[in-house]
Amino acid sequence: MQARAARPADLDDLVHLCLEARKEAGTGAQLCTDDTERLRRQLGALLGVEGGMVLVGTIDEQPAGLLLGRLVGPSLFQDGTSLALEAIYVVGTARRRGLGHAMLAHAVSLADQNGAAEVYAAPLPGARGMQRFLARLGFAPAAAFRVAGTAALQRRLQHDGAAAVPARRPAPRGLEDLIARRRQARAARQPAEAEQSAALGLRIDRSAALRRPSATPGRGW
């Protein structure tokens, strides 16, 4: 039984172990993607990033477990260095033989060599096996970590932001609507009132003309 740092040649075995852990975990997609090529790239990035820690646990030189972590700090928010433990997994047929402890011991040794005073773990909700394993080793609740693609997150934020804008409610039918209706009714009456006024004026003019005396005296018959 051995725990050692992963090498580029271990990528295929690491992908297989991650997929086995995904099948077993109740969290499923929250643990890792099921796209083997994408998963290989992600593991390769962790292997190449500064402070990245990928360990392989072997039994009789056959890969049977993995540990993923990263040395973090110092930074603007903390003076010291810490080890962020992302995942630890041992296949079912190799459990209860100390492989998980061996990998964690190797990781803690590397953390100590790099001046890390604390180890942070981020077990996913539902990963009861890892939670029990860490609890037995004295890990107390602290925080959890999540990951999202930048482009996918931007699209989701834009979608949720648009959905959160409430639709404009129609204005209440109050005094303004009443005034508008009265104006419309008045405008509709104006042509009829104008015709009535014109007809009345014409009648008045005719009546006045009939009552007006003739300018020249007429002759009687």
Residue, then its C-alpha position, 0 to 999 in steps of 0.5 A: m500500500q502506497a500514497r504518492a504524488a500523481r504523475p501525468a501517466d496517472l491521468d487515465d486512472l484518476v479519471h476512472l477513480c473520479l467516475e467511480a466516486r461519482k457513481e457511488a456518491g449521492t451528489g452525482a453531478q456535484l462531485c464531477t462531470d461525467d465527460t471524460e475528456r473534460l474531466r481529464r483536462q480539469l485534473g491536468a489543470l489541478l496537477g499543473v497549478e501552483g499549489g495543486m495536490v493530486l495524490v494516488g493511493t495504490i495497493d500492489e501498485q494498482p490505483a485504488g484511491l485519490l486525494l485532491g487538494r490545494l495549498v492556499g495562501p498567503s493572501l490579502f485575507q490570511d497571513g499563513t498557508s493552509l491546505a484545502l482538501e477537495a476530495i478523498y476517495v477509496v474504491g469499495t474493495a480497498r477500504r478498511r485497509g488504511l489507504g485513506h489514512a495513508m493518503l491523508a497523512h501524505a497530504v498533511s506531511l506536504a502541508d506541514q513542509n509548506g508551513a500550512a497550519e490548518v487543513y480545510a475540507a469541503p465534503l459535499p452534502g450527501a457524501r456521508g462516507m467522507q464526512r464520517f471519515l473526516a469527523r473521526l479525524g477531528f474535523a469541525p464544521a467550517a465552510a464549503f466550496r462550490v465551482a461554476g464556469t464563468a460563461a455559464l454563470q454570467r448567462r444564468l445571472q443575466h437570465d435570473g436578473a431579467a426574470a426578477v424584473p417585475a412586469r409593469r402593472p397597468a395604471p389604476r383607472g382613476l381620476e385621469d381615466l374619468i377626465a379622458r372619457r369626459r374629453q372624448a364624450r365632449a369631442a364626440r358631441q361637438p360636431a352635433e352641437a355645431e350643426q344644431s347651432a348653425a341650423l338655429g342661426l339660420r332659422i333666426d336669420r330667416s325670421a328676422a328677414l321676414r319681420r324686416p319692413s320693405a325699403t320701398p312702399g308696395r302698391g296695394w291691389 
